[in-house]
Amino acid sequence: MKITPVLIVEEIEKSLPFWIDRMGFVKTVEVPEGNRLGFVILVRDGAELMLQTVESVRKDAPQFAPRAQSNTVGLFIEVADFADILKRLAGYPIALPERVTFYGMREIGLFEPGGHTVVFAARTAT
């Protein structure tokens, strides 16, 4: 089984600098929607993420279009190299300061440009 999150955003172009330039994903598929992007697939180290605009969802499958402007998808991304994530997030607004949880994860959280919650985590040595 494979699960790939699809983040529904107002504008894909606003999210690309975060996911590609900062986090190191590569765009493998893009689908234009007029003079903007309507859909993209991003990959990195075996992980896959899709971004689709609200407008594109409304045209393709209106029953799945967001009914409100709040984004309710949260991504929990487990990584092997937490130090690399900290470097990539340098200067980016952090919503959840770095912490170690009772379940043994070192975490840091933020809102990506589309408004979705993202928590990066790595297992602690314990």
C-alpha positions in Angstrom: 0.0 0.0 0.0 1.1 3.5 -0.7 -0.4 6.7 0.6 0.3 10.0 -1.2 -1.1 13.2 0.3 -2.8 15.7 -2.0 -2.7 19.2 -0.6 -5.4 21.4 -2.0 -4.2 25.0 -2.2 -5.3 28.3 -3.8 -2.0 28.7 -5.8 0.6 26.0 -6.4 3.2 28.6 -7.4 3.3 30.0 -3.8 4.1 26.5 -2.4 6.8 25.5 -4.9 9.7 27.5 -3.4 9.1 25.9 0.0 8.8 22.3 -1.3 11.4 22.5 -4.1 14.0 25.1 -3.1 13.9 24.7 0.7 12.9 21.1 1.2 14.6 19.5 -1.8 11.6 17.9 -3.6 11.7 17.6 -7.4 8.7 18.3 -9.6 8.0 15.2 -11.8 4.6 16.1 -13.2 2.9 19.4 -13.8 -0.5 20.1 -15.3 -1.3 23.6 -16.4 -4.7 25.2 -15.7 -4.9 28.2 -17.9 -1.9 30.4 -17.2 -1.2 28.8 -13.8 -0.5 25.3 -12.6 -3.5 23.2 -11.6 -1.7 20.1 -10.4 1.9 18.9 -9.6 3.6 15.8 -8.3 6.7 16.3 -6.1 9.1 13.6 -5.0 12.1 13.2 -2.7 13.8 10.1 -1.4 10.9 7.8 -2.1 8.3 10.3 -0.7 5.6 11.7 -3.0 3.4 14.8 -2.5 0.8 16.2 -4.8 -0.5 19.7 -4.9 -3.8 20.6 -6.6 -5.6 23.9 -6.8 -9.1 24.4 -5.5 -10.1 25.6 -9.0 -8.8 22.3 -10.5 -10.6 20.2 -7.9 -13.8 22.0 -8.6 -13.5 21.3 -12.3 -12.3 17.7 -11.9 -14.3 16.4 -8.9 -16.4 19.1 -7.4 -17.7 16.8 -4.7 -14.1 16.9 -3.2 -13.7 20.7 -3.4 -13.1 22.3 0.0 -16.3 23.7 1.5 -14.4 26.1 3.7 -11.2 28.0 3.4 -9.5 26.2 6.3 -6.9 23.5 5.5 -7.5 20.4 7.6 -4.7 18.1 6.3 -1.7 17.8 8.6 1.5 16.1 7.4 3.7 14.2 9.8 6.9 13.5 7.9 9.4 11.2 9.6 13.0 11.9 8.5 16.4 10.2 9.1 18.4 13.5 9.2 16.8 16.0 11.6 19.8 18.3 11.4 19.3 18.6 7.6 15.6 19.6 8.2 16.7 22.3 10.8 19.2 23.7 8.2 16.5 23.8 5.5 14.0 25.5 7.8 16.5 28.2 8.9 14.7 31.6 8.8 11.3 30.0 8.1 8.4 30.8 10.6 8.1 27.9 13.0 4.7 27.3 14.7 5.8 24.4 16.9 9.2 24.9 18.4 11.6 21.9 18.4 10.7 19.4 21.1 11.1 15.8 22.1 7.9 13.9 22.7 7.0 11.2 25.2 6.8 8.7 22.3 10.4 9.3 21.4 10.3 11.7 18.5 12.2 14.9 18.0 9.8 17.3 16.2 9.4 20.7 14.7 6.3 22.1 13.1 5.1 24.8 10.7 2.5 25.9 8.2 3.6 25.4 4.6 2.7 28.3 2.2 -0.7 26.6 1.4 -1.7 26.8 5.1 -1.3 23.1 5.9 0.3 21.9 9.1 3.6 20.1 8.6 5.5 18.4 11.4 9.0 17.0 10.7 10.1 14.3 13.1 13.0 11.9 13.8 13.3 9.1 16.2 15.5 9.9 19.2 18.2 7.5 20.3 16.2 6.3 23.3 
